[in-house]
Amino acid sequence: MDGLLLRVLLLAAGLLVCFRGYSTLKAALALTAFLLGAHAVLLRADLVPPEPRWLLPAAATAAGVLLALLVWVAYRAGVTLLGAAAFVLLALGFPELLPADRVARLLVLGLAAFAGGLLARLIERVVLSIATAAYGSFMAVSAAFGTAAASPAGLPLVRDAKAGGHPEWFLLAWAILAVAGAIVQLRPRE
């Protein structure tokens, strides 16, 4: 029964990530950072004076909020820096197109970094929506195939796919669910 519960939880988590992945990603990052920050203070509660009594919960809350903000800033900066680095590396991949003058070369690389960072911020939603849809659908299909194959009345086709006999059915289910998840996540917001 424990295996079934884990597969059902994996299926639910996979569907959540598949269909709501991008919108829940930032909230999950912030919540995780908040909990880690608060937990770090509570682990070292012996360093906080016992009086006033509100000091420990206030310190834990403040640490959680501070870490959540820090993670949010790091996330934003990370996306921008990743795009900037990708464009600089792309520009460096074609040295014959770069100017010979050092100052001009630095200026071109700086402009490439700026363009890459800006583009990364613009396409962030699209890229992360597709990535979370693919990852969530993989989780959900794995859980569904595992549950169906483990059940006494499991479908022979699913059992064969689980055993590696017909991986195309697994891949087809994964692709269909990934496309559906990407469509749901990328639909226009109201």
C-alpha positions as CSV (number, residue, x, y, z in Angstrom):
1,M,0.0,0.0,0.0
2,D,2.9,2.4,0.7
3,G,4.1,2.0,-2.9
4,L,0.7,2.9,-4.2
5,L,0.5,6.0,-2.0
6,L,3.9,7.1,-3.2
7,R,2.9,6.6,-6.8
8,V,-0.3,8.5,-6.3
9,L,1.6,11.4,-4.7
10,L,4.1,11.3,-7.6
11,L,1.2,11.4,-10.0
12,A,-0.4,14.4,-8.3
13,A,2.9,16.2,-8.0
14,G,3.7,15.4,-11.7
15,L,0.3,16.8,-12.8
16,L,0.8,19.9,-10.7
17,V,4.2,20.6,-12.2
18,C,3.0,19.7,-15.7
19,F,0.1,22.1,-15.7
20,R,1.0,24.7,-13.2
21,G,4.8,24.4,-13.1
22,Y,6.0,27.9,-14.0
23,S,3.4,29.7,-11.9
24,T,4.2,27.6,-8.8
25,L,8.0,27.6,-9.3
26,K,8.7,31.0,-7.8
27,A,6.3,30.4,-4.9
28,A,7.9,27.0,-4.2
29,L,11.4,28.6,-4.3
30,A,10.2,31.4,-1.9
31,L,8.5,29.0,0.4
32,T,11.5,26.7,0.5
33,A,13.9,29.6,1.2
34,F,11.6,31.0,3.9
35,L,11.4,27.6,5.7
36,L,15.2,27.2,5.5
37,G,15.8,30.6,6.9
38,A,13.4,30.2,9.7
39,H,14.7,26.7,10.4
40,A,18.3,27.9,10.6
41,V,17.3,30.4,13.3
42,L,15.4,27.8,15.2
43,L,18.3,25.4,15.1
44,R,20.4,28.0,16.8
45,A,17.7,29.2,19.3
46,D,20.2,28.9,22.1
47,L,21.9,32.1,20.7
48,V,18.7,34.1,21.0
49,P,17.9,35.6,24.5
50,P,14.9,34.0,26.1
51,E,13.3,37.3,26.9
52,P,11.3,38.9,25.3
53,R,9.4,35.8,24.2
54,W,8.5,37.3,20.8
55,L,12.1,37.6,19.8
56,L,12.7,34.0,18.6
57,P,9.5,33.9,16.4
58,A,10.3,37.4,15.1
59,A,13.9,36.4,14.3
60,A,12.9,33.2,12.6
61,T,10.3,35.1,10.5
62,A,12.7,37.8,9.6
63,A,15.4,35.3,8.6
64,G,12.8,33.5,6.5
65,V,11.6,36.6,4.7
66,L,15.2,37.8,4.2
67,L,16.3,34.5,2.7
68,A,13.2,34.3,0.5
69,L,14.0,37.8,-0.9
70,L,17.6,36.8,-1.4
71,V,16.6,33.7,-3.3
72,W,14.1,35.7,-5.5
73,V,16.9,38.2,-6.3
74,A,19.3,35.4,-7.0
75,Y,16.8,33.7,-9.3
76,R,16.2,36.9,-11.3
77,A,19.9,37.6,-11.5
78,G,20.6,34.0,-12.4
79,V,18.3,34.0,-15.4
80,T,19.7,37.2,-16.6
81,L,23.3,36.1,-16.2
82,L,22.7,32.8,-17.8
83,G,21.3,34.5,-20.9
84,A,24.2,37.0,-20.9
85,A,26.8,34.2,-20.6
86,A,25.2,32.2,-23.4
87,F,25.3,35.2,-25.8
88,V,28.9,36.0,-24.9
89,L,29.9,32.4,-25.4
90,L,28.0,32.4,-28.7
91,A,29.9,35.6,-29.8
92,L,33.2,34.1,-28.8
93,G,32.4,31.0,-30.9
94,F,32.7,33.2,-34.0
95,P,36.0,35.1,-33.4
96,E,36.3,36.0,-37.1
97,L,33.1,38.2,-36.7
98,L,34.5,40.1,-33.7
99,P,36.4,43.3,-34.3
100,A,40.2,43.2,-34.0
101,D,40.4,46.2,-31.8
102,R,40.3,45.3,-28.1
103,V,38.0,48.1,-27.0
104,A,35.6,47.4,-29.9
105,R,35.7,43.7,-29.1
106,L,34.8,44.4,-25.4
107,L,32.1,46.7,-26.5
108,V,30.6,44.0,-28.8
109,L,30.8,41.4,-26.1
110,G,29.2,43.8,-23.6
111,L,26.4,44.4,-26.1
112,A,26.0,40.6,-26.6
113,A,25.8,40.1,-22.9
114,F,23.2,42.9,-22.6
115,A,21.1,41.4,-25.4
116,G,21.4,37.9,-24.0
117,G,20.3,39.0,-20.6
118,L,17.4,40.9,-22.0
119,L,16.4,38.0,-24.2
120,A,16.6,35.5,-21.3
121,R,14.2,37.7,-19.3
122,L,11.8,37.9,-22.2
123,I,11.7,34.2,-23.0
124,E,12.0,33.0,-19.3
125,R,8.2,32.1,-19.1
126,V,8.2,30.2,-22.4
127,V,11.4,28.2,-21.6
128,L,10.4,27.4,-18.0
129,S,6.8,26.5,-19.0
130,I,8.0,24.0,-21.6
131,A,10.6,22.6,-19.2
132,T,8.2,22.2,-16.3
133,A,5.6,20.7,-18.6
134,A,8.1,18.1,-19.9
135,Y,9.4,17.3,-16.4
136,G,5.9,17.1,-14.8
137,S,4.5,14.9,-17.5
138,F,7.5,12.5,-17.1
139,M,6.8,12.3,-13.4
140,A,3.0,11.7,-14.0
141,V,3.4,9.2,-16.8
142,S,6.1,7.3,-14.8
143,A,3.7,7.2,-11.8
144,A,0.7,6.2,-13.9
145,F,2.6,3.4,-15.8
146,G,4.1,2.2,-12.5
147,T,0.7,2.1,-10.8
148,A,-1.0,0.4,-13.7
149,A,1.8,-2.2,-14.1
150,A,1.8,-3.0,-10.4
151,S,-1.9,-3.5,-10.1
152,P,-3.3,-7.0,-10.3
153,A,-5.5,-6.0,-13.3
154,G,-2.6,-4.1,-14.8
155,L,-2.8,-3.7,-18.6
156,P,-0.5,-6.0,-20.5
157,L,0.5,-3.2,-22.7
158,V,1.6,-1.1,-19.7
159,R,3.4,-4.0,-18.2
160,D,5.3,-4.5,-21.5
161,A,6.1,-0.8,-21.7
162,K,7.3,-0.7,-18.1
163,A,9.5,-3.7,-18.8
164,G,11.0,-2.0,-21.8
165,G,9.0,-4.0,-24.4
166,H,7.0,-1.1,-25.8
167,P,8.7,2.2,-24.8
168,E,6.9,4.0,-27.6
169,W,3.7,3.9,-25.6
170,F,5.4,5.5,-22.6
171,L,7.0,8.1,-24.9
172,L,3.7,8.8,-26.6
173,A,1.9,9.3,-23.3
174,W,4.8,11.5,-22.1
175,A,4.8,13.6,-25.3
176,I,1.0,14.1,-25.3
177,L,0.9,15.1,-21.7
178,A,3.9,17.4,-22.1
179,V,2.3,19.2,-25.0
180,A,-1.0,19.5,-23.1
181,G,0.9,20.9,-20.1
182,A,2.8,23.4,-22.2
183,I,-0.4,24.6,-23.9
184,V,-2.1,25.1,-20.6
185,Q,0.8,27.0,-19.1
186,L,1.4,29.1,-22.2
187,R,-2.1,30.2,-22.8
188,P,-2.7,33.9,-22.6
189,R,-3.1,35.2,-19.1
190,E,-6.2,37.2,-18.2
